[in-house]
Amino acid sequence: MPRTPACHTVAHVDTRNVLLVEDDPALTSLVAEVLAGAGYKPITIADHGEIEAAVDRWRPHCIILDGEVAATGESRTWDDAAVIRRQHPDVPVVIFTADGASLAEARAAQSPRSVAAGFAGIISKPFVVEEFLATVKSAVERPPSVPGVAPVPTNTTALPIGVFPDIGRLAPDWPETDLFRTVVHELRGPLTVIRGQLQLARRRIGQDPERERHAVDGALAQVDRMDHLITDLLDEASVASNSLSMSIVEFDLVTAIADAIAIQDYAPTPRITFTRPLAPLHVLGDPIRVAQILDNLLGNALKYSADDAPVVVSLMTSGRTIEVRVSDHGFGVPADEKDRIFTPFYRTSLARHIRGTGLGLFISRRLAERHGGSLRLEMSSSAGSTFVLSLPRPRQG
């Protein structure tokens, strides 16, 4: 699907371009397929900062804005819609969100920011394909909006949930209500894709077996995504309530690291380097939970680096502890976000285009602390990051 570079080339205006601003890759792919099947040309971007360049280049007939949440907890959607309306009053903007409060506010169209945004339509997540297309069609074909006057939005069935919390300010003991709302919000993403893909498959039964199979495969992939998220949520709940069962034994950390690398680094050309000590290094801990931490650290190092970028794992003793360092050559963590990466559901702004739950580091740190150890980000820059896992050594004698 087309991706918009930061340039100002004017596209032909005889195509019905629809600009989609959405940071979930799976959902972006689904919506683009739905739009293309209805005769639109989908233009997709993940970064709200690229909207102006995309509008200048593609001259869209409609813009679909997701409910992105900024680091302050506020959604940029409203401000972006207001700017578009001032600069391009003939381009209708549709809000695309799972946030029940935003849906209600946009539908009422009475708050100052909803009047300024002037949404031409409202689409909730999950959506019904027919209603989604009807909303886009209505927005594309409606008369140009008048600044200062809120249009009557096109409604779809709303599935209200709570307001997405300001995860940048959340402490590890954040309120259960915020956690619950965030869980629901996170589950809406794959659920939206599953529902949409199954609708596409149903529409193509007996007509296009290949595309029907593609839609079913897409839905199954999102089921796996939800299963992974639910597993992480169960671990988070167990760790937070101190109800996680652990079997503490003495075991060789060197072998555990080697086993974790063998699971993660299965490409024909190995990327992970580990200079294995000749002698075992024993720690006290639960081998299964330590393996879980190692899997997360190694998986992140590979996932957030270029496909050919190396990852280095090293071991050293420090007093009564053994430290495992995992160093990658990824894009790093911005300086103003380093204190938040261990917060539940937080994902650095540089990694939001890569699928993840935002719970791995949070759970891994909690597990390390349950072992009497720690997990920290030692350093990070545009050249890469180093995470350090510390685990206690057995007492001698």
C-alpha positions in Angstrom: 0.0 0.0 0.0 1.3 3.5 -0.7 3.4 5.2 2.0 3.8 8.9 2.0 7.3 10.4 1.9 7.9 13.9 3.2 7.5 15.7 -0.1 5.0 18.0 -1.7 4.4 16.4 -5.1 0.8 17.0 -6.2 -1.1 13.8 -7.1 -3.7 13.5 -9.7 -7.1 14.7 -8.3 -9.2 12.3 -10.4 -8.7 9.4 -8.1 -10.6 9.1 -4.8 -7.7 9.1 -2.4 -8.4 8.4 1.2 -5.7 9.2 3.7 -5.6 6.8 6.7 -3.6 7.8 9.8 -3.2 4.7 11.9 -0.3 3.3 13.8 -1.4 -0.3 14.1 0.1 -2.2 11.1 -2.5 -5.0 11.0 -5.4 -2.6 11.3 -3.8 -0.3 8.6 -3.6 -3.3 6.2 -7.2 -4.3 6.9 -8.6 -0.8 6.4 -6.6 -0.3 3.2 -8.0 -3.5 1.8 -11.5 -2.5 2.6 -11.0 0.9 1.0 -9.4 -0.5 -2.1 -12.1 -3.1 -2.5 -14.7 -0.2 -2.6 -12.8 1.6 -5.3 -10.8 4.1 -3.2 -7.1 4.6 -3.3 -5.8 4.2 0.3 -2.9 6.3 1.4 -1.5 5.2 4.8 0.7 6.8 7.3 1.5 6.0 10.9 2.8 9.4 12.1 0.5 12.3 12.7 3.5 14.6 11.9 3.3 13.5 8.3 -0.3 14.6 7.7 0.5 18.0 6.2 2.9 16.5 3.6 0.5 13.7 2.8 -2.4 16.1 2.2 -0.2 18.4 0.0 1.0 15.4 -2.1 -2.1 13.2 -2.4 -5.0 15.7 -2.2 -7.2 13.2 -0.4 -11.0 13.2 -0.7 -11.3 12.1 2.9 -9.0 11.7 5.9 -9.5 9.0 8.5 -7.8 9.9 11.8 -7.1 7.3 14.5 -7.4 8.2 18.2 -3.6 8.5 18.8 -2.7 9.3 22.4 0.3 11.6 22.9 2.8 11.4 25.8 0.6 13.8 27.8 -2.3 11.5 27.6 -4.2 13.8 25.2 -5.2 12.8 21.8 -3.7 14.7 18.8 -6.7 13.7 16.7 -8.8 16.8 17.7 -6.0 19.3 17.1 -5.0 17.7 13.8 -8.6 17.7 12.6 -9.0 21.4 13.5 -5.8 22.3 11.6 -6.9 20.3 8.6 -10.3 22.0 8.7 -8.7 25.5 8.8 -6.1 24.8 6.1 -8.2 22.5 3.9 -11.9 23.2 4.6 -13.0 21.1 1.6 -11.3 17.9 2.9 -13.6 16.0 5.3 -12.1 14.3 8.4 -13.5 11.1 10.0 -12.6 10.1 13.6 -11.6 6.4 13.9 -11.4 5.3 17.6 -12.3 2.8 20.2 -12.5 5.5 23.0 -16.1 5.7 24.1 -15.7 9.1 25.6 -14.2 10.5 22.3 -17.0 8.8 20.3 -19.7 10.4 22.5 -18.0 13.8 22.4 -17.7 13.8 18.7 -21.2 12.6 18.2 -22.6 15.4 20.4 -20.5 18.0 18.5 -20.9 20.6 21.2 -17.6 20.8 23.0 -15.2 23.6 21.8 -12.7 21.1 20.4 -15.4 19.0 18.6 -16.8 22.1 17.0 -13.2 23.1 15.9 -12.5 19.6 14.6 -15.8 19.4 12.7 -15.7 15.7 12.1 -17.6 14.6 9.0 -18.1 11.1 10.3 -17.5 8.8 13.2 -16.2 5.2 13.0 -15.9 3.1 16.1 -13.5 0.2 16.6 -14.4 -2.6 16.0 -16.5 -1.6 12.9 -18.9 -3.2 10.5 -17.5 -3.1 6.9 -20.8 -1.8 5.4 -21.2 0.9 8.0 -17.5 1.9 7.6 -17.8 2.3 3.9 -21.1 4.1 4.2 -19.5 6.6 6.6 -16.5 7.2 4.2 -18.9 7.5 1.2 -21.0 10.1 3.0 -17.9 12.1 4.0 -16.5 12.0 0.5 -19.7 13.1 -1.1 -20.9 15.7 1.4 -20.7 19.4 0.7 -17.5 21.2 1.9 -17.6 22.2 5.6 -17.8 25.7 6.9 -15.2 26.7 9.5 -16.8 27.5 12.8 -19.8 25.3 12.2 -19.8 21.7 13.3 -21.2 19.3 10.7 -23.6 16.6 11.6 -21.5 13.5 11.9 -22.3 10.2 10.3 -22.7 7.7 13.1 -21.8 4.0 13.3 -22.6 1.6 16.1 -20.6 2.7 19.2 -19.0 0.3 21.5 -18.1 2.5 24.5 -15.1 1.9 26.6 -13.2 4.0 29.1 -10.8 6.8 28.4 -7.2 5.7 27.5 -5.1 6.8 30.5 -1.9 8.9 30.5 0.5 6.0 30.6 3.4 8.4 30.7 2.5 9.4 34.2 1.5 6.0 35.5 3.5 4.4 38.4 3.8 0.6 38.7 1.0 0.7 41.2 -1.4 2.6 38.9 -5.1 2.4 39.7 -6.9 -0.8 38.7 -9.5 1.2 36.8 -6.9 2.7 34.5 -5.3 -0.7 34.0 -8.7 -2.2 33.1 -9.5 0.6 30.6 -6.1 0.2 29.0 -6.5 -3.6 28.7 -9.8 -3.1 27.0 -8.3 -0.5 24.6 -5.4 -2.8 23.8 -7.7 -5.7 23.0 -9.9 -3.6 20.7 -7.0 -3.4 18.2 -6.7 -7.1 17.3 -10.5 -7.6 17.8 -11.2 -4.9 15.2 -8.9 -6.7 12.7 -10.4 -10.1 13.5 -13.9 -8.8 13.0 -13.0 -7.0 9.8 -11.1 -9.9 8.2 -13.9 -12.3 9.0 -16.4 -10.0 7.4 -14.2 -9.8 4.3 -13.9 -13.6 4.2 -17.7 -14.0 4.5 -18.2 -11.6 1.6 -15.9 -13.7 -0.6 -17.0 -17.2 0.2 -17.1 -19.2 -3.0 -16.0 -16.2 -5.1 -12.3 -15.6 -4.4 -10.7 -18.5 -2.5 -7.3 -16.9 -2.3 -8.4 -13.6 -0.8 -10.8 -15.5 1.4 -7.9 -17.6 2.7 -5.8 -14.4 3.2 -8.6 -12.8 5.3 -8.9 -15.9 7.5 -5.1 -16.1 7.9 -5.2 -12.4 9.0 -7.8 -13.1 11.5 -5.9 -16.0 12.9 -2.8 -13.9 13.3 -4.7 -11.5 15.4 -6.0 -14.3 17.5 -2.4 -15.2 18.3 -1.8 -11.5 19.1 -4.6 -11.4 21.5 -3.5 -14.7 23.1 0.0 -13.3 23.6 -1.5 -10.1 25.2 -3.8 -12.1 27.5 -0.8 -14.3 28.6 1.1 -11.1 29.4 -1.9 -9.7 31.3 -2.2 -12.8 33.4 1.5 -12.7 34.3 1.2 -9.0 35.1 -1.7 -9.7 37.4 0.1 -12.5 39.1 3.3 -10.6 39.6 1.4 -7.5 40.9 -0.6 -9.5 43.4 2.4 -11.5 44.5 0.5 -14.7 43.6 2.9 -15.9 41.0 4.2 -19.3 41.9 8.0 -19.7 41.6 10.3 -22.7 42.2 13.6 -21.2 43.4 16.5 -23.6 42.7 20.2 -23.3 41.9 20.9 -23.5 38.2 23.6 -22.6 35.6 22.8 -19.2 34.1 25.3 -19.8 31.2 23.3 -22.8 30.0 20.0 -20.8 30.4 21.4 -18.0 28.2 22.6 -20.5 25.6 19.2 -22.1 25.5 17.4 -18.8 25.1 19.7 -17.7 22.3 19.1 -21.0 20.5 15.3 -20.3 20.6 15.5 -16.7 19.5 18.4 -16.7 17.0 17.2 -19.3 14.4 18.1 -17.4 11.2 20.6 -18.9 8.7 23.1 -16.3 9.7 23.3 -16.0 13.5 23.0 -12.4 14.9 23.5 -13.0 18.6 27.1 -13.2 19.9 27.7 -14.8 23.3 31.2 -15.6 24.5 30.3 -18.6 26.7 32.4 -18.9 29.9 34.1 -22.3 30.3 32.8 -22.8 33.8 29.2 -22.7 34.9 27.9 -19.6 36.7 25.1 -20.5 39.2 22.3 -18.3 40.3 19.3 -18.7 42.6 16.0 -18.4 40.8 13.1 -20.0 38.9 14.6 -21.3 35.6 11.3 -20.9 33.7 10.8 -17.3 34.8 14.5 -16.4 34.2 14.1 -17.9 30.7 11.0 -15.6 30.3 13.1 -12.5 31.1 15.9 -13.6 28.7 13.4 -14.3 25.9 12.0 -10.9 26.3 15.4 -9.1 26.3 16.7 -11.1 23.3 13.5 -10.8 21.4 13.4 -7.1 21.9 17.0 -6.7 20.8 16.3 -8.6 17.6 12.9 -7.0 16.9 13.9 -3.4 17.4 17.2 -3.6 15.4 17.8 -3.9 11.6 17.6 -7.5 10.3 21.4 -7.7 10.0 22.3 -5.8 13.1 24.3 -7.8 15.7 23.3 -8.4 19.3 25.9 -9.0 22.0 25.3 -10.9 25.2 27.9 -10.8 28.0 28.2 -12.1 31.6 30.1 -10.7 34.6 30.0 -11.2 38.3 29.5 -8.2 40.7 29.7 -9.1 44.3 26.8 -11.3 45.3 25.2 -11.0 41.9 25.7 -12.0 38.2 24.9 -9.5 35.6 23.7 -10.3 32.1 24.1 -7.6 29.5 22.2 -7.6 26.3 23.4 -4.9 23.8 21.7 -4.2 20.5 22.3 -1.8 17.6 18.7 -0.6 17.3 17.3 2.9 17.2 17.4 3.4 21.0 15.1 5.0 23.4 14.6 8.8 23.4 16.1 10.5 26.4 12.8 11.8 27.7 11.2 8.4 27.5 13.9 6.3 29.3 12.1 6.5 32.7 8.8 5.2 31.2 9.8 2.1 29.3 9.3 -0.1 32.3 5.7 1.2 32.7 2.9 -1.1 31.7 1.6 -0.6 28.2 4.2 2.1 27.5 5.9 1.8 24.1 8.6 4.3 22.9 7.5 6.6 20.1 10.2 5.1 17.9 8.7 1.6 18.2 5.0 2.1 17.8 5.1 0.8 14.2 6.4 -2.5 15.5 3.9 -4.9 17.0 4.1 -5.4 20.8 2.0 -5.3 24.0 4.1 -2.8 26.0 4.1 -5.3 28.9 7.3 -7.3 28.3 9.8 -5.0 30.1 7.3 -4.2 32.9 6.8 -7.9 33.6 10.5 -8.8 33.2 11.5 -6.1 35.7 8.9 -7.3 38.2 10.1 -10.9 37.8 13.7 -9.9 38.3 12.8 -8.0 41.5 10.9 -11.1 42.7 14.2 -13.0 42.4 15.9 -10.4 44.6 17.6 -8.9 41.5 17.0 -6.1 39.1 16.5 -5.1 35.5 17.6 -1.7 34.2 18.4 0.2 31.0 22.1 0.9 31.4 22.5 3.0 28.3 20.7 4.0 25.1 21.4 6.2 22.1 20.7 6.2 18.4 23.4 3.6 18.1 21.6 1.1 20.3 20.7 0.1 23.9 22.1 -2.1 26.7 19.8 -3.8 29.2 21.3 -5.3 32.4 19.7 -8.2 34.3 21.1 -8.9 37.8 20.4 -12.1 39.6 21.6 -13.3 43.0 24.3 -15.9 43.4 23.9 -18.8 45.8 25.4 -18.3 49.3 28.5 -20.4 49.9 28.7 -22.6 52.9 
